[in-house]
Amino acid sequence: MSTEEKSASFLKSLFAGEIEQEMIFPYPKMKPEAQENLQSIVDAFNEFARDHIKSEEMDRLGYIPKNVWDGLKQLGFFGLSIPEQYGGAGLPQTAYSRVFEQICNYDASLAVSLGAHLSIGSKGIILYGNDQQKEKYLPRMASGEKMGAFALTEAGAGSDAAGIQSKAVLDASKKFFILNGGKIWITNGGLAEVLTVFAKTDMVENGEKKEKITGFIVERGMAGFTSGKPEEKLGIHGSNTTSLNFDNVQLPVENMLGPMGKGFKVAMEILNVGRLGLASGCLGGCKVVTKMAIEHAKNRKQFGKAIAQFEMIQEKIARMVADTYAAESMVYLTTALADREEVDFSLESAISKIFVSEAIWNLSNEAMQIAGGIGYSRDYPYERILRDSRINLIFEGTNEILRAFVALSGIQGPGEYLKKIGKALRDPIKGFGLLTGYAVQKVKDKVAHDQLTGVHPKLSDEVAKFNEYAKALHQVTERVLMKHGKDIILKQFIQRRLADMVIDLYAMIAVMARVDTLLKADANEAQQDLLVAKTFIDEAWRRIRRNHRQIDENIDHQRKQVCELVYERGGYPFKVNV
């Protein structure tokens, strides 16, 4: 079921002033049988990983050794997310993400490579492949005989995916497409045997010729298809990243993936799921670096005592723990939403990717700082983890473009509603019912806005903060829409602040739902969780308040003037007289 066909969306409702509490509370929990199955998979992986996965070696070699791939094939890890009927494990998103988190405990390059095969490489065939395509490709991908990859990015089309130039032209026989073009930065590009590739195709709509993106399944070995040499990268050295080149590649029409001209939708649906895999991998990294930082702080002595006793270190450690707790709460709330057929989790997935990718980068940086000089040495893992972490802010949609996506997707519903109100005002008799409803909504906003209810009393302060700024999000959304109209698409200062408000609101409610559920089960056992939850929520609330205030009170015009100045001067134009 595509995002367009799904009706329920917690965050889109939040932008519209509605809190769909039943979607979030109680915090989801796996069934005991599913937990047992998951634990057996994790245990088998841990046993294998301890003996065979050597991150330092893979970082130095620049590739993942064959024995590691062979072992993962034997464990069935190439089919974790592929349906059972095609030889895979058919794990739901929550279980898959939990396994993926564990993989990142050992090595980021391995997680990236396996994720490129599972989260996005095979996902298009699972979601949009016809029966023949699934039967042909998925069993061999599940066994590891064929590795998958996802190829969208081009030299002139990164975040602007609609700007791709690769072209697939239907030949005279209408039995083949002739594919020409190229892709860059493709994970598994030099290894994959089955690739999901996107290209423009000519179509006629309403009598007008147009170019629309279409998805295709491309196989290594097809004449005219080549891959470039592995890229030398800052981090994730073990993963294979190459360019792809298509020179008159003859693709049978049977290799078209999904409807012709619907490739952009196919790509976005794949990435929607892929971002959750990426977020769960980053979560695994957060837990690793937090543990490393705590252990070092307790053991490193300066000025006669462990540095763990110094308040500046405690501030770092407390934030690392709180952010990891929030990241974990957010990821597994979102995976549970993804496992429900009727839910649109596109915003939640994007937000999870943004929040957790930035968390692992910040935590890796803080862990290196706590480690001091040894953190900068290649004899220790800190610098490798920092290098490996950086790519996550760019992968699968840069965090900047995802913030714009979150804000613009979120305000789309209120925008459409306000547009209807505008039309009703031009013809008030015909639009009487709509205007009456709008007036009632305005009264509701003033008197009794939608609120969280029934949450454990020990979270009452946190609930009040959430309710206040959930209301503020809705009101400021309406205000900026009425002020800027369709020009809001150009107002990225506003988009960023709206996105950051809703990112922190989602993190807050994920944490509250988790702790509320624990408190109601056993209040005494939940005290540690409550402490961390309150710590995180107070920080998040202050960020939300600041972003809300700065939508109207800011120095954005000065920032623009500074940029215009240095753009014109071609660099930093100032000199000091020394």
RAJOFEN-V721514 format. One record per residue. N is the residue number from 0. RES is the residue in one letter. PHI is phi in whole degrees, 0 to 359 (999 if undefined). NEAR is the number of other C-alpha atoms within 12 Angstrom. Layout:
n=<N/N>
res=<RES/RES>
phi=<PHI/PHI>
near=<NEAR/NEAR>
This chain:
n=<0/1/2/3/4/5/6/7/8/9/10/11/12/13/14/15/16/17/18/19/20/21/22/23/24/25/26/27/28/29/30/31/32/33/34/35/36/37/38/39/40/41/42/43/44/45/46/47/48/49/50/51/52/53/54/55/56/57/58/59/60/61/62/63/64/65/66/67/68/69/70/71/72/73/74/75/76/77/78/79/80/81/82/83/84/85/86/87/88/89/90/91/92/93/94/95/96/97/98/99/100/101/102/103/104/105/106/107/108/109/110/111/112/113/114/115/116/117/118/119/120/121/122/123/124/125/126/127/128/129/130/131/132/133/134/135/136/137/138/139/140/141/142/143/144/145/146/147/148/149/150/151/152/153/154/155/156/157/158/159/160/161/162/163/164/165/166/167/168/169/170/171/172/173/174/175/176/177/178/179/180/181/182/183/184/185/186/187/188/189/190/191/192/193/194/195/196/197/198/199/200/201/202/203/204/205/206/207/208/209/210/211/212/213/214/215/216/217/218/219/220/221/222/223/224/225/226/227/228/229/230/231/232/233/234/235/236/237/238/239/240/241/242/243/244/245/246/247/248/249/250/251/252/253/254/255/256/257/258/259/260/261/262/263/264/265/266/267/268/269/270/271/272/273/274/275/276/277/278/279/280/281/282/283/284/285/286/287/288/289/290/291/292/293/294/295/296/297/298/299/300/301/302/303/304/305/306/307/308/309/310/311/312/313/314/315/316/317/318/319/320/321/322/323/324/325/326/327/328/329/330/331/332/333/334/335/336/337/338/339/340/341/342/343/344/345/346/347/348/349/350/351/352/353/354/355/356/357/358/359/360/361/362/363/364/365/366/367/368/369/370/371/372/373/374/375/376/377/378/379/380/381/382/383/384/385/386/387/388/389/390/391/392/393/394/395/396/397/398/399/400/401/402/403/404/405/406/407/408/409/410/411/412/413/414/415/416/417/418/419/420/421/422/423/424/425/426/427/428/429/430/431/432/433/434/435/436/437/438/439/440/441/442/443/444/445/446/447/448/449/450/451/452/453/454/455/456/457/458/459/460/461/462/463/464/465/466/467/468/469/470/471/472/473/474/475/476/477/478/479/480/481/482/483/484/485/486/487/488/489/490/491/492/493/494/495/496/497/498/499/500/501/502/503/504/505/506/507/508/509/510/511/512/513/514/515/516/517/518/519/520/521/522/523/524/525/526/527/528/529/530/531/532/533/534/535/536/537/538/539/540/541/542/543/544/545/546/547/548/549/550/551/552/553/554/555/556/557/558/559/560/561/562/563/564/565/566/567/568/569/570/571/572/573/574/575/576/577>
res=<M/S/T/E/E/K/S/A/S/F/L/K/S/L/F/A/G/E/I/E/Q/E/M/I/F/P/Y/P/K/M/K/P/E/A/Q/E/N/L/Q/S/I/V/D/A/F/N/E/F/A/R/D/H/I/K/S/E/E/M/D/R/L/G/Y/I/P/K/N/V/W/D/G/L/K/Q/L/G/F/F/G/L/S/I/P/E/Q/Y/G/G/A/G/L/P/Q/T/A/Y/S/R/V/F/E/Q/I/C/N/Y/D/A/S/L/A/V/S/L/G/A/H/L/S/I/G/S/K/G/I/I/L/Y/G/N/D/Q/Q/K/E/K/Y/L/P/R/M/A/S/G/E/K/M/G/A/F/A/L/T/E/A/G/A/G/S/D/A/A/G/I/Q/S/K/A/V/L/D/A/S/K/K/F/F/I/L/N/G/G/K/I/W/I/T/N/G/G/L/A/E/V/L/T/V/F/A/K/T/D/M/V/E/N/G/E/K/K/E/K/I/T/G/F/I/V/E/R/G/M/A/G/F/T/S/G/K/P/E/E/K/L/G/I/H/G/S/N/T/T/S/L/N/F/D/N/V/Q/L/P/V/E/N/M/L/G/P/M/G/K/G/F/K/V/A/M/E/I/L/N/V/G/R/L/G/L/A/S/G/C/L/G/G/C/K/V/V/T/K/M/A/I/E/H/A/K/N/R/K/Q/F/G/K/A/I/A/Q/F/E/M/I/Q/E/K/I/A/R/M/V/A/D/T/Y/A/A/E/S/M/V/Y/L/T/T/A/L/A/D/R/E/E/V/D/F/S/L/E/S/A/I/S/K/I/F/V/S/E/A/I/W/N/L/S/N/E/A/M/Q/I/A/G/G/I/G/Y/S/R/D/Y/P/Y/E/R/I/L/R/D/S/R/I/N/L/I/F/E/G/T/N/E/I/L/R/A/F/V/A/L/S/G/I/Q/G/P/G/E/Y/L/K/K/I/G/K/A/L/R/D/P/I/K/G/F/G/L/L/T/G/Y/A/V/Q/K/V/K/D/K/V/A/H/D/Q/L/T/G/V/H/P/K/L/S/D/E/V/A/K/F/N/E/Y/A/K/A/L/H/Q/V/T/E/R/V/L/M/K/H/G/K/D/I/I/L/K/Q/F/I/Q/R/R/L/A/D/M/V/I/D/L/Y/A/M/I/A/V/M/A/R/V/D/T/L/L/K/A/D/A/N/E/A/Q/Q/D/L/L/V/A/K/T/F/I/D/E/A/W/R/R/I/R/R/N/H/R/Q/I/D/E/N/I/D/H/Q/R/K/Q/V/C/E/L/V/Y/E/R/G/G/Y/P/F/K/V/N/V>
phi=<999/283/303/296/269/272/258/275/215/298/285/295/293/296/301/275/90/245/254/276/299/293/283/249/254/288/298/294/218/290/290/306/295/294/296/295/298/297/297/294/292/296/297/296/294/301/298/290/295/302/264/239/265/243/299/300/293/293/296/285/289/87/200/265/300/300/295/289/299/298/295/292/296/295/283/84/285/283/239/309/259/274/305/301/295/250/94/265/275/62/294/294/300/296/294/300/295/295/293/296/302/293/300/290/296/254/198/287/299/295/296/298/293/291/294/295/282/267/293/231/291/261/296/298/291/296/280/236/292/279/302/294/295/296/294/285/254/297/301/285/284/294/282/93/297/236/270/253/209/235/234/238/294/231/303/255/213/261/295/275/298/292/268/298/247/304/229/241/250/289/282/299/284/60/254/222/258/256/261/226/141/199/229/229/57/265/293/70/302/267/245/293/259/230/235/271/239/243/213/279/229/278/220/243/234/54/79/246/282/222/260/231/282/230/269/221/260/247/251/297/105/294/302/94/259/223/239/277/286/300/286/267/241/299/223/37/300/289/280/266/232/218/271/234/230/237/241/54/287/269/253/302/301/294/270/290/255/79/294/296/85/251/294/296/297/300/298/293/294/297/293/302/282/300/296/290/298/297/297/291/295/298/300/302/296/302/294/296/289/296/298/300/295/296/297/293/298/287/265/276/251/217/55/85/208/296/294/299/274/277/294/294/287/298/299/296/298/298/292/300/295/296/292/293/298/295/299/296/298/292/299/278/292/289/296/294/297/295/281/261/304/272/264/270/249/298/289/297/294/298/295/300/297/299/296/282/294/286/295/294/295/294/293/297/295/292/297/296/296/296/289/71/302/294/297/269/266/287/285/236/280/301/292/293/297/297/297/294/287/296/295/296/283/251/310/51/99/301/295/291/291/289/296/298/299/299/294/288/292/294/274/299/298/302/296/297/296/294/297/295/298/300/295/295/294/284/220/298/290/294/264/304/297/294/293/297/298/295/297/299/297/296/296/299/300/285/257/214/295/308/222/292/224/73/280/307/304/291/250/298/296/292/297/298/294/297/301/299/269/294/296/297/300/298/293/288/299/298/295/288/292/292/283/254/58/292/289/301/295/264/265/282/300/291/304/297/290/298/298/294/298/284/299/290/297/292/297/300/287/296/295/297/298/297/285/302/296/292/299/287/277/196/298/293/290/264/296/295/298/298/300/293/300/297/298/294/296/295/295/295/299/293/294/299/301/294/296/297/296/280/297/256/249/206/242/301/296/291/300/296/295/299/297/301/298/287/297/294/275/75/152/282/263/265/229/250/275/226>
near=<20/26/27/18/14/19/19/29/36/38/47/38/32/43/42/34/35/32/32/24/27/20/30/37/30/26/32/30/24/22/12/10/12/18/21/14/22/29/20/17/28/28/19/23/32/25/19/25/26/18/15/25/34/26/37/29/22/27/32/21/18/24/34/35/24/15/17/30/30/20/25/34/27/19/27/32/41/45/41/43/45/40/27/20/17/28/28/31/29/28/31/32/38/37/37/46/42/39/39/46/40/36/42/41/35/35/42/46/48/42/47/45/44/49/48/44/48/55/45/45/49/51/43/48/46/40/32/32/27/21/18/18/29/31/20/23/38/43/31/26/40/41/32/34/26/29/40/45/47/50/50/49/36/28/22/18/22/24/25/21/32/27/22/33/29/40/33/40/32/27/19/9/11/14/16/21/33/35/38/30/32/36/38/32/36/42/47/45/43/33/39/39/31/42/45/48/53/49/47/34/33/23/21/13/11/7/7/9/11/14/26/30/36/40/43/49/44/44/33/29/19/23/18/22/31/28/33/24/19/24/26/20/22/21/31/38/35/39/42/40/36/30/31/43/33/35/21/24/33/31/36/24/27/25/36/41/40/33/23/31/28/27/34/32/29/40/40/36/36/40/41/38/48/42/48/53/54/54/53/52/47/55/51/39/47/46/35/33/42/39/24/32/37/32/20/29/31/22/18/24/17/15/10/11/13/20/28/27/22/20/13/16/27/22/19/29/39/28/33/40/36/36/40/42/39/44/48/40/39/43/50/41/42/45/43/35/37/40/27/22/20/20/31/34/43/38/44/51/49/49/46/49/46/47/48/49/44/36/41/44/36/32/43/42/32/35/43/34/27/38/32/22/16/18/27/22/16/19/14/21/29/36/32/36/46/38/29/39/42/31/30/40/33/25/38/45/36/27/31/29/28/39/36/33/34/40/45/36/37/40/42/27/26/33/32/21/24/28/22/23/26/20/18/21/19/14/15/16/13/15/18/18/17/23/25/18/18/23/15/16/22/19/14/18/25/15/12/17/27/29/26/35/23/19/31/27/18/26/37/20/20/37/33/25/30/40/31/27/41/43/35/33/47/38/30/33/42/33/23/32/34/22/17/19/23/18/16/27/23/16/24/27/29/37/37/31/36/48/43/40/44/50/44/43/47/46/45/47/52/44/46/50/40/37/41/38/30/29/27/25/16/16/19/15/16/23/20/19/30/34/25/29/43/33/30/34/37/29/25/34/35/23/27/34/27/21/31/37/21/22/30/19/14/17/14/18/14/11/13/16/13/17/17/15/16/15/13/12/12/11/13/14/13/10/7/6/4/3>
